[in-house]
């Protein structure tokens, strides 16, 4: 049975770091939207963007 090593050292490319940063920014925007009534209509669009941007770095992280 193989265990996942979450703490092994990985080398991230510029694009992976950029995707992680933008995904984090969008997540923060989603959390912040709940304080502004006029932006609540765009929350699903931002969630979709956050998930799509995060797919590449997450896939690279869990790949062997």
Backbone torsions as a table, in degrees:
resi	resn	phi	psi	omega
1	UNK	NA	123.0	-177.8
2	UNK	-88.4	137.6	177.2
3	UNK	-104.5	149.4	178.1
4	UNK	-81.4	131.4	177.7
5	UNK	-100.7	95.1	-176.9
6	UNK	-75.5	-15.8	-174.5
7	UNK	-107.6	12.3	177.8
8	UNK	-75.6	152.2	-176.2
9	UNK	-76.2	131.1	178.9
10	UNK	-124.8	152.8	175.8
11	UNK	-106.6	119.4	-176.5
12	UNK	-98.0	140.8	175.6
13	UNK	-81.7	167.9	177.9
14	UNK	-57.3	-42.8	-176.9
15	UNK	-68.0	-36.0	178.0
16	UNK	-65.6	-43.0	178.2
17	UNK	-64.5	-41.1	178.6
18	UNK	-62.8	-41.8	178.5
19	UNK	-64.2	-41.3	178.5
20	UNK	-63.4	-44.2	-179.5
21	UNK	-62.6	-47.2	-178.4
22	UNK	-67.2	-36.7	177.0
23	UNK	-64.3	-39.8	177.4
24	UNK	-66.4	-40.0	177.8
25	UNK	-62.5	-46.0	179.5
26	UNK	-64.0	-36.5	176.6
27	UNK	-62.8	-42.2	176.5
28	UNK	-63.0	-37.6	177.3
29	UNK	-65.5	-41.2	179.0
30	UNK	-61.5	-44.2	178.7
31	UNK	-64.2	-41.1	-179.7
32	UNK	-70.2	-23.9	-178.2
33	UNK	-63.1	-30.9	-176.4
34	UNK	-68.2	-4.7	173.6
35	UNK	-98.0	-10.8	-179.2
36	UNK	-118.3	116.4	-176.5
37	UNK	-66.4	-34.9	-173.9
38	UNK	-75.9	-9.5	178.6
39	UNK	-102.8	-4.8	-176.1
40	UNK	-62.7	-21.3	178.2
41	UNK	-70.2	-17.3	-177.9
42	UNK	-101.6	4.9	-174.3
43	UNK	-62.6	-39.9	-179.3
44	UNK	-68.0	-34.3	176.3
45	UNK	-64.9	-41.5	179.2
46	UNK	-70.6	-37.3	176.2
47	UNK	-62.4	-43.5	178.0
48	UNK	-60.9	-45.3	178.3
49	UNK	-62.2	-41.6	179.2
50	UNK	-61.5	-45.3	-179.0
51	UNK	-67.5	-43.9	-179.1
52	UNK	-63.9	-39.3	-180.0
53	UNK	-70.6	-32.0	-176.3
54	UNK	-81.0	-12.6	-175.5
55	UNK	-61.2	-47.9	-175.7
56	UNK	-61.8	-51.5	179.4
57	UNK	-64.9	-36.2	179.1
58	UNK	-67.0	-41.0	177.8
59	UNK	-63.6	-40.8	178.9
60	UNK	-66.8	-36.8	-178.9
61	UNK	-64.0	-41.5	-175.8
62	UNK	-91.7	-4.7	175.9
63	UNK	-75.3	147.3	177.9
64	UNK	-81.7	NA	NA
